């Protein structure tokens, strides 16, 4: 009997460097190619381990349950490759309530959601989860291609780049049931394997596969020209060499729609509101793609029909949306063919007979009566004879609107619909139902009986009573009828003069009228545009929000442009980085492992190298509860973090704004409040001794050569084999 090792795709790493903010694990998708398109696929740092995930809302990431640790130990990183472009903290993590894989052998329900501490960068693409109405079915097996994207292990051991690959869907197991027994081809043999309910599977080969670090990453599928997240990568099989091989599994996203929507506060598809805050309203939102309100259907434009009328038409080529009707109407059976709908304009109290005549003996069209609304739940009666037989319904109208639905059970085609009325009794005219209820020849507002009806004689708008008096959908000053009314004449808010110009109690940027004004718009600090984007007094790399930005951790001095390029307080030949270029000898070269100036101190241990880019001062991570730069100050207590968005407003010296904020006579780096600021440290004189802390040389590893190793967070042996009989 042979063994197949199932392993979750979790990846851990080890390494020491002067900046431990993020080191991506060893690499990516098997046999994939570089992916620069899916900017919403993210790397998740788990306090040293690695997973992948997908941005499904501005501040929500979809990933695997086995990837979740304490939110304070997680961070989400955006970018095509390491070093990453941007990052966010995690403030909430929700694992599926039925996930028990961390304490048992059960790998089902391996799905989770993360809420970020702020919206993702604007360039990050949001990709919606696949709705249940569009979910994968058995008709997709061996037909539908899935695209996998992630930051996991490759077949070669290369690292640092997000990759993608395509594989065809091979297996499906439904949620809520039992484990499914499948055959996995291994060479010339087949192996039996149990896979969890609610999962999908692929064959892994040289055409592509998933591996450690791809956990939580997406399996994308195209539906009607739109890309959706169909799967969340979960586990793989290992071969005899302990390599990812043969089979990979992902959790089926569409089967966990309620779990996801409960966390997202989903879009309600017919209320005119952007409920989930992604910028799209109702049917423009991808979450509504499978909603009945957003699918074109026969009820959108029903054909009107009156008493004593006969119409010949066809169901061929019509919409096929309504499958299930009110069980009391059709006994719960499914009618999957195209539909045609008619709106009956017949006075209430009328006895009506509707006959449906088929055009061919092999046809089977059903006749259904809908009352009150045009939808499947409003069905109150049906004629469902066997194929080749005509249908008939008889009923008496009341005050509700009535619709006739002709639905196809078998062979869509031509039919003749005849409506016959008897005992038509006049009744009071209803002024908004398109029916001549009193049989005087005039319907609705054309009838003199309706002259006083609100539907036909809207009132003049009262501009101060909070009521839509004229029924046009706008009340008071929102109604154009009130544009000249004194109560609606207000001065526009001037957003920069310190006054409450429009008299609403709020001045300037405190007034919602100014929310889009340039002087009031603040956002994440852009670390390269020379602007104070978030209005905290610090610009670009001087802002604590940029402490993890690649551009602020990789600045090099250009030695002939009269600019302090690396922001260390020295420009061109005054910068130690330029000693060799400027011909200044003897001086210490900071990255050659030689005591160039003969003072007994080599490279970064020489005070002369304090400003060298090879010996960069470590930067403080402002939200990890650690003293990253070894200056004795943690997170918001460190001056590096005084302008970071996660820290409270500073009540003292702001270190790089050129102002004596605390009025103690000392400005910026001359103030003791700024002693722990990285810029003030690297611009001290060379005899300054940096605080002690972790350094990779003493730990036995070079910062440029960290050691990585695989850690299988969870593994199981599933041993099955079936003898094949030919």
Secondary structure, DSSP 8 states (H G I E B T S, - for coil): ---EEEEE--EE-----S--S----S---BT-EE--S-TTEEEEEETTEEEEEEEEETTEEEE-GGG---GGGEEEEESSBSS-SEEEEEEEEEE-TT--TTTSS---S--EEEEESS---TTS----B--GGG---GGGTTT-EEEEEES---SS---SB-EEEEEE--EEE-TTS--EEEEEEETTEEEEEEE-TTEEEEEEBTTBB--TT-TT-EEEEEETTEEEEEEEEEEEEE-TTS-EEEEEEEEEGGGGHHHHHHHHT---TTSSS-TTSSS--GGGSGGGTT-GGGS--GGGG-EEE-TTEEEEEE-TTS--------HHHHTT----S-EEEEEE---TT-EEEEEEEESSTT-EEEEEEEESSSSGGGEEEEE---TT--EEEEEE--SS-EEEEEEEEES--EEEEEEEEE--------TTSS--TT-SS--GGGSGGGTT-TTTS-----TTSSS-TTSSS--GGGSGGGTT-GGG------TTSSS-TTSSS--GGGSGGGTTSTTT---S--TTSSS-TTSSS--GGGSGGGTT-GGGSS----TTSSS-TTSSS--GGGSGGGTTTTT--S---TTSSS-TTSSS--GGGSGGGTT-GGG------TTSSS-TTSSS--GGGSGGGTT-TTS---SS--TTSSS-TT-SS--GGGSGGGTT-HHHHHTS-TT--------TTTTT--TTS-------SSEEEE--------
